[in-house]
């Protein structure tokens, strides 16, 4: 499962002077999804992570981490 590292997305978009809405426009990921990712509301697909990485020009390892799914 892929999750954002704490503060990484905010820092990356902040370096560009972008709001969540601007990152959404640049990445093709909805603003609601950007907000959810930043607030740790669950995992994302590799495709979503790639879109964000490409938009801000950062490598996957800098913004995201993969974690094992836990069983309930």
N, C-alpha and C positions, 0 to 999 in steps of 0.2 A: 504494500500500500504506500502511496506517495503522499507526503505531507510537507508543507512549507516549514522551513526553519524559522524559529521565532524572530520576528522583526525583519526578515530578509526581503520580503516583497515590498514592504513599506519603505525600507531603505533604498532598494533598487529604483522604485518609482520616484522616491524623493530626490534621488540624485539627478533625475531628469526634470524635476519640478512638476511631476505629474500627479493629478488626483487619481482616485480609483476609476473615475469615469474616463479619463484620458488613457489610462492603461488598458481599460476595456476596449476603447476604440482602436488603440494601437495593436492589441493582441488578438482581437476577435473573440475574446472571452467576455461574457456578460458582466456588467458592473456588479450585479447581485452576487455572481460567483466569485469575483475578485474579493468582495467584502467577506464572503463566507470563508474563502481560503485564508485571508489575513486574520480572521478571528478563530481559526482552527475548527471550522464546522465540518470536518470530515475530509476524507481523502479525495484525490483527483485522479484523472486518467493521465497516462504518459503524454497524450496529445495536448491536453490542457497545460501541463507543465512546460512542454516544449514551446507552445505559443507564447507563454509568459517569458520564458528565457530568451526567445528570439526577439521579443518586443523590447526588452530592457538591455539586451546584449550581454547577458551573464550566463555562465555555464550552470548546468543542472546542479552540480555539487555545491555551488555557492548558495543557491536558493532553496533547494529541496533535499529531503532525505527519504529513504525507503525504510519502512518498518514492517515487521512481521505482523500479520493479522492475529488478533487474539480471539480465542474461542470463548464463548459465553457459557 
